């Protein structure tokens, strides 16, 4: 499956579980570790886990290989690697602390608004 399809699956799955402020950064020209960072947050540990679990379930339904999952025990920051798409599901205050968007400020922000429902 191509990166765009993986990206769409991730964003829609996160949105289904009410992830906040979903941002996609294209890091292809800045790093060899992947093509996209998908960054989002939630208010509680329980919601971070629910978002992460839904993303994993939807990727598995699409038979998309998940190479690594980290942080599920603490649920402050769960990292999911699906090919060149690297997903960061943060608890709100953890996202603010690490501020990946600022760290990767040279990355291009992708428009994924078509995949996100309005409340």
N, C-alpha and C positions, 0 to 999 in steps of 0.2 A: 504494500500500500504506500502511496506517495505521502510526502510530508504534509501537504495541504489537507488531505483526507484525515490524517492523524490529528492534525491541528484542529480541524472542525469537530472531530469526535470529542477531543479533550474539552474544547470551549463549551460545546453544547452540554456535555455531561456535567461540567462545573456549574453551568448556569441552571441546570435542572435542580441542583441542590443549593441554589441561592448563594453561590460564591459572590463575594463583593469585588468590585473594581478589577475585572479581568483584563490584564494587559499582556500583549504578545510582543516580544522584542525579537527582531531578526538579528541574530548575532553571527551570522555566517561569515561576514568579512572581518570579524573581531576575534574569533576563537575557533579552534579546531574541535572543541568538545561537543558541538552541536550546531544546529541551524536556528532553532527557536527556543526561547525561554517563554513559558507561559506562567504568569505570576498572578496570584489572587489571594484573597484573605477571607477569614470568617471570624465571628465573634467568640466562638467557644471551641474547646477541644473536641467536643462531640460533633460540631459542624465540620471542623477540619477533617475528622475521620470520615464523616458521611460523604463529603465532597470527594475525598481521595478514593474511597471505596467505590463510588459511582464511576469515577474516571477509570479505575482499574477494570471494573465490570464491563463497561462499554468498550474499552480497548480489547478485552478478551473476547467479547461477543463478535467483534470485527476481525478476530484472529490476528491482532496486532501484537507483536512480541514486546513484552516489557522486560528490559534487561536488568533493571534495578529499582527497588523501592527502599527508601530509608526514612526513619523518623516516625514510623507508625505507633511506636510505644509511647512517645512523649506527646505527639500531636501538636507541637508548637510550630513545626516546619516539616512537612512531608514532601519528599522529593521522589518523583516518578520519572524514570527514563524510558522513553518509548522511541527507539531509533534516534533520530536527530532532534526530537522534540523533548525538551526537558521541562517538567512541570514542577512548580513550586507552590504548594498550598500552605499558607502561613496563617497562624493566629494573628489577629490584627496588630497587636503590639510588637510581635516578633518581626512582622514585615516592616513596620516603621523603624525598628532598631537596625535591621540589616540593610534596608533601603536599596535593594538590587537595581531599581530603576535609575537611581543616581549613579551607582557603581558602573552600570552599563549605559550611561547617558549617550554614548556615541552610537548606540544601536538604533536601527530604524524601528519605529512603532508601527505594527501592522494593524490595519482596520479590520476588526472582527465583529463589528456592531451588527452585521446581518445575522450572526449566529446567536445573538443574545436577545432574550425577550425583555420587553419593558415591563416594569411593575406598575 
